[in-house]
Amino acid sequence: MGIQSLYFLRYIPLSSEFESLSYFNESVYQYGISAMLLMYMLTGSIGNDIGAYFIGVFFGKHKLNERISPHKTWEGFAGGVVFSIILSLALAFICDSFGYPVLKGYIDIEHWYWVLLLSSVMPLVSVLGDLAFSAIKRHYQIKDFGIIIPGHGGILDRLDSIIFCSIGLVSFLVIIMNNWNFKL
C-alpha cells in the first residue's frame, strides 16, 4: 500500500483529470514538474526526521515512549513537527510563487488552508510510522530490519516514516479531491 501511495503521489498530476490545466503539457514529462507532489511529501517526512534528530540530540530530556523507541524524546517530536511544517510550507509556497504549485487547484496559495493542514498532518503521520516500525522490531526482538545500511536499521527503517506519510497524504488528498469540502 505504501509503494502504491508513492506511485499515486508521483503520477496523479499526469492523470487525465489534470490534462486541461495550463502547465501540464509535454514539458511536464521533460522537466519532471509532476514530481512536485512527491517532493512535497518527502520534504515533510524527511524534514520531520532531521528536525527530530537534531532537536532531540541537543535538547531532548523527556522520553516519548522508552519501551518502544528509547531514544525518541518529546522535545525531538516537537522540533521535528515544527521543522517539517516550516520546510513543507516553504516548499509549497516558493514553488507556487514561481508558477509551479505542488498540485494546482488543491495545494497552492489560493488553497493555503489545505497546504497548512497537509503540512501539519505529514509529520504526525511520519512519527506514527517510526513508532509502528519500532514496535514491530521490539515485538520480534530484533535491532535492525536489515544489514544493507549498518547502524541505520536497514533500508526499511529508513523508509518507515515515508511509507506512512505517503499513505496519510494520499488519504487526505483523496478526501480533498473528491469534493468532500469542509467549510472553514
Beta strands, then each sheet from edge to edge (+ up, - down):
strand 1: 63-65
strand 2: 69-73
sheet 1: 1+ 2-
end
